[in-house]
């Protein structure tokens, strides 16, 4: 009866474990979750869109009410009320490039933020995959260290009996004991890595209270796909990299903002319709009027020049960031291609031999234990 309960409990545990098994595809599906990095990028995009709407509203129709409460003394003597109430409708007609360049700059900024959001999503995918494989590697390392520790303990335990009958010396016994403790420390460190790697994966998935227990090992069929050479891939990387695209959009936005600041020297033309009422009648006052209003700037001090200088300085900073990024991408691409070649070449063969040797060492240790 006891064996039956043990079997049932084992089946129940296996069922629960399999139900909690996480696959790589399921992990990657959480990219759209509201992770803090994604929320920050979405907030930046929302700010850029709001700025664009604000800039575009410069050309909107405006309706407002103004008035004056006053009194004055006329030729007849005495004080009389001279109140004025007006309702004014005004629509900008031409600003000769001011709003157009500002809207163009805002559009480029929105494009940059959209690209930055896409870049964050790509980084999230990479981070999730890295954390996923960290868990798998930690599990494999812990399993190997755990078995090595068991074998080392048995060897040390057997050596104590052999030492008592004089078959081995004390230095040999101490070496076996030291080997066991070293492997046990490595195994404890591996256990900590198992726990910490799972927590990091849970945080990457935005599931801090739901640490995954079992992970399915993915089938990586695309690892053997042939790769182009460095000279072929480099232009493609420079063209498709989201960070490069975002910085290029920001540079275009700076150009448009510089043009918008310079356009503040240009005239402005508005259409205005006014309906008014007056407490004191006069032949020079109209109850309804319409006209064109124009402003021609003659002198604005150093405000425009200072604004242009500021935008140019910010543009130069972004241009330097772009040049730095391109250098880093070129280095990263070369290192990545070399690492792939190494993994496909000598590293793979070396790893196979290491696995073969470890399997042989474990089998030998088991055989010695059985003897």
C-alpha positions in Angstrom: 0.0 0.0 0.0 2.9 2.4 0.8 4.4 1.8 -2.6 1.0 2.7 -4.2 0.9 6.1 -2.4 4.4 6.8 -3.3 3.7 6.1 -7.0 0.6 8.3 -6.9 2.4 11.2 -5.2 5.2 10.9 -7.8 2.7 11.0 -10.7 1.0 14.0 -9.1 4.3 15.8 -8.7 5.3 15.0 -12.3 1.9 16.3 -13.6 2.3 19.5 -11.6 5.8 20.0 -12.8 4.9 19.5 -16.4 2.0 21.9 -16.1 4.6 24.5 -14.9 7.1 23.8 -17.7 7.9 27.1 -19.5 8.9 27.1 -23.1 11.1 29.7 -24.9 8.2 30.7 -27.1 6.0 31.3 -24.1 8.7 33.4 -22.5 9.2 35.5 -25.6 5.4 36.1 -25.8 5.8 38.3 -22.7 7.7 40.9 -24.7 4.5 42.9 -25.0 4.0 42.9 -21.2 4.2 46.4 -19.5 7.8 46.0 -18.4 9.3 49.2 -16.9 11.6 49.6 -19.9 8.7 49.3 -22.3 6.6 51.7 -20.3 9.5 54.3 -20.3 9.8 54.0 -24.1 6.0 54.3 -24.5 5.9 57.3 -22.2 8.6 59.0 -24.3 6.6 58.3 -27.5 3.5 59.7 -25.9 5.3 62.9 -25.0 6.6 63.2 -28.5 3.1 62.8 -29.9 1.7 65.4 -27.5 4.5 67.8 -28.5 3.5 67.3 -32.1 -0.1 68.0 -31.4 0.9 71.1 -29.5 3.0 72.4 -32.4 0.3 71.6 -34.9 -2.3 73.6 -32.8 -0.5 76.8 -33.6 -2.4 76.9 -36.9 -5.7 76.1 -35.2 -8.7 78.5 -35.2 -9.0 80.5 -32.0 -12.0 82.1 -30.4 -11.8 84.2 -27.3 -13.7 86.9 -25.3 -12.1 90.1 -24.0 -13.4 93.2 -22.5 -12.6 96.5 -20.7 -14.3 98.1 -17.7 -13.5 101.8 -17.7 -15.0 105.2 -17.3 -14.0 108.5 -18.8 -14.8 112.3 -18.6 -16.1 113.8 -21.8 -16.5 117.4 -23.1 -19.8 117.7 -21.3 -18.3 117.1 -18.0 -18.9 114.3 -15.5 -17.8 110.7 -15.6 -19.4 108.2 -17.9 -19.0 104.4 -18.3 -16.8 103.4 -21.3 -17.1 99.6 -21.2 -16.2 97.4 -24.1 -17.0 93.7 -24.7 -15.6 91.8 -27.7 -15.7 88.3 -29.1 -12.8 87.6 -31.4 -12.2 84.8 -33.9 -8.6 84.6 -35.3 -7.0 82.1 -37.7 -3.4 82.2 -38.7 -3.0 82.2 -42.5 0.7 82.3 -43.2 3.7 82.2 -40.9 6.2 81.6 -43.7 7.8 78.4 -42.4 7.5 78.7 -38.7 4.8 76.1 -38.0 5.8 73.9 -41.0 9.4 73.4 -39.8 8.2 72.9 -36.2 5.8 70.2 -37.3 8.5 68.5 -39.4 10.8 68.5 -36.3 8.0 67.0 -34.2 7.3 64.3 -36.8 11.0 63.3 -36.8 11.0 63.2 -33.0 7.9 60.9 -33.1 9.7 58.7 -35.6 12.8 58.5 -33.4 10.7 57.5 -30.3 8.8 54.9 -32.3 12.2 53.4 -33.4 13.4 53.6 -29.8 10.3 51.6 -28.7 11.0 49.0 -31.3 14.6 48.9 -30.0 13.4 48.3 -26.4 11.2 45.4 -27.6 14.3 43.9 -29.4 16.4 44.3 -26.2 13.6 42.7 -24.2 13.6 39.7 -26.5 17.4 39.3 -26.2 17.2 39.8 -22.4 14.5 37.1 -22.0 16.5 34.7 -24.1 19.7 35.3 -22.2 17.9 34.8 -18.8 16.2 31.7 -20.2 19.5 30.1 -21.2 21.1 31.2 -18.0 18.5 29.0 -16.1 19.2 26.0 -18.4 23.0 26.4 -18.0 22.6 26.8 -14.2 20.5 23.6 -14.0 23.0 21.6 -16.1 25.9 22.8 -14.0 24.1 22.0 -10.7 23.1 18.5 -11.9 26.7 17.8 -12.8 28.2 19.2 -9.6 25.6 17.4 -7.6 26.6 14.0 -9.1 30.3 14.8 -8.8 29.7 15.7 -5.1 28.0 12.4 -4.5 30.8 10.4 -6.1 33.4 12.5 -4.2 31.7 11.8 -0.9 31.5 8.1 -1.5 35.1 8.0 -2.4 36.1 9.9 0.7 33.8 7.7 2.9 35.3 4.5 1.4 38.8 6.0 1.9 38.2 6.4 5.6 37.6 2.7 5.9 40.7 2.0 3.8 42.8 4.3 5.9 41.8 2.5 9.1 43.1 -0.8 7.7 46.3 0.9 6.4 45.6 0.7 2.7 46.1 4.4 2.1 48.1 7.1 3.8 46.8 10.1 5.7 47.8 12.6 2.9 45.8 10.6 0.4 42.8 10.7 2.7 43.1 14.4 3.3 43.3 15.0 -0.4 40.1 13.1 -1.0 38.4 15.0 1.8 39.6 18.4 0.4 38.3 17.4 -3.1 34.9 16.6 -1.6 34.6 19.9 0.2 35.8 21.8 -2.9 33.2 20.1 -5.0 30.5 20.7 -2.3 31.3 24.4 -2.3 31.0 24.5 -6.1 27.7 22.6 -5.8 26.4 25.2 -3.3 27.4 28.0 -5.6 25.6 26.2 -8.4 22.5 26.0 -6.2 22.6 29.7 -5.6 23.0 30.3 -9.4 19.9 28.1 -10.0 17.8 30.3 -7.7 19.2 33.7 -8.7 18.9 32.9 -12.5 15.3 31.9 -12.0 14.5 35.1 -10.2 16.2 37.2 -12.9 14.1 35.3 -15.5 10.9 36.0 -13.6 11.8 39.7 -13.4 12.5 39.7 -17.2 9.1 38.1 -17.8 7.6 40.7 -15.4 6.4 37.8 -13.1 8.3 38.6 -9.9 6.0 36.5 -7.8 5.9 33.5 -10.2 9.4 32.0 -10.4 9.5 29.3 -13.1 10.3 25.8 -11.9 10.9 23.8 -15.1 12.1 25.0 -18.4 11.9 23.2 -21.7 15.1 23.0 -23.7 14.4 24.7 -27.1 15.4 23.2 -30.4 17.7 25.7 -32.0 17.4 24.7 -35.7 18.7 28.0 -37.0 22.1 27.7 -35.5 23.6 26.1 -38.6 22.4 28.8 -41.0 25.3 30.1 -43.1 26.3 33.7 -42.3 27.6 36.4 -44.6 31.0 37.9 -44.2 31.8 41.0 -42.1 32.0 43.3 -45.1 28.6 42.3 -46.3 26.8 42.5 -43.0 28.3 45.8 -41.8 26.3 48.1 -44.2 23.1 46.1 -43.4 23.7 46.5 -39.7 24.3 50.3 -40.0 21.1 50.6 -42.0 18.8 48.4 -40.0 20.0 49.0 -36.4 17.1 50.7 -34.5 19.5 52.9 -32.4 21.1 54.2 -35.6 17.7 54.9 -37.1 16.6 56.8 -34.0 19.6 59.0 -33.9 19.3 59.7 -37.6 15.7 60.8 -37.0 16.8 63.0 -34.2 19.4 64.7 -36.4 16.7 65.4 -39.0 14.5 66.8 -36.2 17.4 69.2 -35.1 17.7 70.4 -38.7 14.0 71.2 -38.8 14.1 72.9 -35.4 17.0 75.1 -36.6 14.9 76.1 -39.6 11.9 76.8 -37.4 13.9 79.0 -35.0 15.3 80.9 -38.0 11.8 81.3 -39.4 10.9 83.5 -36.3 12.4 86.3 -38.3 9.7 85.9 -41.0 6.4 87.8 -41.0 3.0 86.5 -39.8 -0.4 87.0 -41.3 -3.7 86.3 -39.5 -7.4 86.7 -40.3 -9.6 88.2 -37.6 -13.3 88.7 -37.2 -14.6 90.7 -34.2 -18.1 91.3 -32.8 -18.2 94.0 -30.1 -20.6 96.0 -28.0 -19.9 99.3 -26.3 -21.5 101.2 -23.4 -20.7 104.5 -25.1 -21.7 104.9 -28.8 -19.2 106.4 -31.2 -19.0 106.7 -35.0 -15.4 105.3 -34.8 -16.5 102.0 -33.2 -17.8 99.1 -35.2 -20.0 96.4 -33.8 -18.8 93.9 -36.4 -15.4 94.1 -38.2 -13.1 91.8 -40.1 -9.5 92.2 -41.3 -6.0 90.9 -41.8 -3.4 91.3 -39.2 0.3 91.1 -40.1 3.5 91.3 -38.0 6.9 92.0 -39.5 9.7 91.5 -37.1 12.3 94.2 -37.3 14.6 93.5 -34.4 14.6 90.6 -31.9 17.9 91.0 -30.2 20.0 87.8 -29.8 17.1 85.4 -29.1 17.0 83.8 -32.6 20.8 83.4 -32.8 20.9 81.9 -29.3 18.2 79.5 -30.2 19.9 78.4 -33.4 23.2 78.0 -31.5 21.5 75.8 -28.9 19.9 73.5 -31.5 23.2 73.2 -33.3 25.0 72.2 -30.1 22.4 69.5 -29.4 22.7 68.3 -33.0 26.5 68.0 -32.7 26.0 65.9 -29.5 23.6 63.6 -31.3 25.9 63.3 -34.3 28.8 62.4 -32.0 26.6 59.7 -30.3 25.8 58.4 -33.7 29.4 58.1 -34.7 30.3 56.4 -31.4 27.5 54.0 -31.8 28.6 53.0 -35.4 32.1 52.3 -34.1 30.7 50.1 -31.3 28.4 48.3 -33.7 31.3 47.6 -36.0 33.4 46.1 -33.2 30.4 44.2 -31.8 29.6 42.7 -35.2 33.2 41.5 -35.7 33.4 40.0 -32.2 30.0 38.2 -32.7 31.0 36.7 -36.0 34.3 35.5 -34.7 32.6 34.0 -31.7 30.1 32.2 -33.9 32.9 30.8 -36.1 34.8 29.7 -32.9 31.7 28.0 -31.5 30.9 26.2 -34.8 34.6 25.2 -35.1 37.0 24.2 -32.4 34.8 25.1 -29.5 32.1 22.6 -30.5 34.6 19.8 -30.9 36.3 20.7 -27.6 32.9 20.7 -25.8 32.0 17.3 -27.2 35.3 15.9 -26.0 34.8 17.5 -22.6 31.4 15.9 -22.3 32.8 12.5 -23.4 35.5 12.8 -20.8 33.1 13.8 -18.0 30.8 10.9 -18.8 33.7 8.5 -18.7 34.9 10.0 -15.4 31.4 9.6 -13.9 31.1 6.0 -15.1 34.5 5.2 -13.7 33.6 6.8 -10.3 30.4 4.8 -10.2 32.3 1.6 -11.0 34.8 2.3 -8.2 31.9 3.0 -5.9 30.2 -0.4 -6.7 33.5 -2.2 -6.1 
